[in-house]
């Protein structure tokens, strides 16, 4: 599948998820207070405890944001500030993709220009469409329950798409669209 078809597929998938979920009512995802809600607007929100997310702050004011992971990518019209909080979305070498939690602006910044922060008791409402879509890269992936005690699914095919909440290198915290649950992809 060429790049244009992949991008078109991903955009259609996100649009389908947003439209499908906008008709559902608020319901609990699991015991850790993660909820997915569809207010009267057409925006689907995930309400997620901060301890499950990688929240960052900029080390510098007026930190430039780029459209891609590298100095050869153009700058966006936005600058990062020390006061704002950013959600870590993805990484590539020494670059990370972040989402400004207030303005919802996305972009790439050097990894060493950001620091992790902890917000143990805070909840974040994030639009489903703002979260990254990841691809299972393992031949026989496994999905475990949120508490990691139960295997929900084995032999996840390579190339299957998921919406990611925490895109760490070892395991991925994902949202399962059919069951409206949060789980771990290994």
C-alpha positions in Angstrom: 0.0 0.0 0.0 1.5 3.3 -1.0 1.8 6.3 1.4 -1.2 8.2 0.0 -3.5 5.2 0.4 -2.2 4.7 4.0 -2.9 8.3 4.9 -6.3 8.2 3.2 -7.1 5.0 5.1 -6.0 6.5 8.5 -8.0 9.7 7.9 -11.1 7.7 7.0 -10.6 5.5 10.1 -10.4 8.4 12.4 -13.4 10.1 10.8 -15.4 6.8 11.2 -14.4 6.5 14.9 -15.4 10.1 15.6 -18.7 9.7 13.8 -19.5 6.3 15.3 -18.7 7.4 18.8 -20.5 10.7 18.7 -23.7 8.8 18.9 -22.8 6.9 22.1 -23.5 8.0 25.6 -21.0 8.5 28.4 -19.8 5.2 29.9 -17.0 4.0 32.2 -14.1 2.3 30.4 -12.5 0.6 33.4 -11.9 1.0 37.1 -9.2 3.6 36.7 -11.7 6.4 36.0 -11.0 6.5 32.2 -14.2 7.5 30.5 -15.2 8.1 27.0 -17.9 10.6 26.5 -19.9 12.1 23.7 -21.3 15.4 24.8 -24.0 17.0 22.7 -21.4 18.2 20.3 -19.8 15.9 17.7 -16.6 15.7 19.6 -15.6 12.4 21.3 -13.5 12.9 24.4 -11.4 10.5 26.4 -11.1 11.6 30.0 -7.8 10.1 31.2 -5.9 10.3 34.5 -2.6 12.1 34.0 -0.6 9.2 35.4 -1.3 7.3 32.2 -0.1 10.0 29.9 3.3 11.5 29.2 2.9 15.2 30.0 5.7 17.6 29.1 6.7 21.2 29.5 9.1 23.3 27.4 12.4 24.2 29.0 12.4 27.5 27.0 10.0 30.2 26.1 9.5 30.8 22.3 10.7 27.2 21.6 10.1 26.6 17.8 7.6 23.9 16.7 8.2 22.1 13.4 6.0 20.3 11.0 8.2 17.2 11.1 11.0 15.5 13.1 14.1 17.4 11.9 15.7 20.8 11.2 14.9 20.4 7.5 11.2 20.5 8.2 9.6 23.9 8.1 8.6 25.8 11.3 5.0 26.1 12.2 3.5 29.5 13.1 3.5 28.5 16.8 6.0 28.6 19.6 6.1 26.6 22.8 6.1 28.3 26.1 7.3 27.3 29.6 3.8 27.7 31.1 1.9 25.4 28.8 1.5 21.6 29.1 2.0 19.3 26.2 1.0 15.7 25.6 3.7 13.5 24.2 2.3 11.8 21.1 5.2 10.2 19.2 8.9 10.1 18.8 11.5 9.8 16.0 15.2 9.7 16.9 15.8 12.9 19.0 12.5 14.5 18.2 9.1 14.2 19.8 5.7 15.1 18.6 3.6 17.0 21.1 0.1 18.3 21.4 -0.6 21.6 23.3 -3.4 20.6 25.7 -5.0 24.0 25.6 -4.7 25.2 22.0 -4.6 21.6 20.6 -1.7 22.6 18.3 0.6 19.7 17.2 4.1 19.7 16.1 7.7 18.4 16.5 10.3 19.6 18.9 13.8 18.4 20.0 13.5 15.9 22.8 16.0 17.6 25.0 14.0 20.9 24.9 11.2 19.3 26.9 10.9 17.9 30.4 8.4 15.4 31.9 6.1 16.6 34.6 3.9 14.7 37.0 0.3 15.5 37.7 -0.8 12.6 39.9 -4.4 13.6 40.6 -5.3 15.5 37.5 -7.6 14.3 34.6 -7.2 15.4 31.0 -9.9 15.5 28.4 -8.5 14.7 25.0 -10.3 14.5 21.7 -10.1 11.1 20.2 -9.1 12.6 16.9 -6.1 14.3 18.5 -4.5 11.0 19.6 -2.0 9.2 17.3 -2.8 6.1 15.4 -0.2 3.5 15.7 0.5 0.3 13.8 1.4 -3.0 15.4 4.9 -3.8 14.2 5.2 -7.2 15.8 4.4 -10.5 14.0 2.2 -11.9 16.8 1.3 -9.0 19.1 -0.6 -9.5 22.3 -3.3 -7.3 23.9 -3.4 -7.4 27.7 -6.1 -5.9 30.0 -5.5 -2.6 31.6 -4.3 -4.2 34.9 -2.1 -6.5 32.7 -3.5 -9.6 34.4 -5.5 -11.0 31.5 -4.6 -11.6 27.9 -7.5 -10.2 25.9 -6.3 -11.2 22.4 -3.3 -13.1 21.0 -1.7 -13.1 17.6 -2.5 -9.5 16.7 -1.5 -9.3 13.0 1.3 -7.1 12.0 0.0 -3.8 10.5 -3.2 -3.6 12.5 -4.0 0.0 13.5 -4.9 1.3 17.0 -5.4 4.6 18.7 -2.6 5.2 21.2 -2.8 6.9 24.6 0.9 6.4 25.6 3.3 5.6 22.9 6.3 4.3 24.9 8.9 2.1 23.3 8.2 -1.2 25.0 4.4 -1.3 25.2 1.6 0.9 23.9 -1.5 1.9 25.9 -4.3 1.7 23.4 -8.0 2.3 23.1 -10.1 -0.7 21.9 -12.9 0.6 19.8 -15.2 -2.4 19.9 -15.3 -2.8 23.6 -14.5 0.9 24.6 -11.7 -0.4 26.9 -8.2 0.7 27.5 -5.5 -2.0 27.2 -1.8 -2.7 26.6 -0.4 -3.7 23.2 2.8 -5.8 23.5 
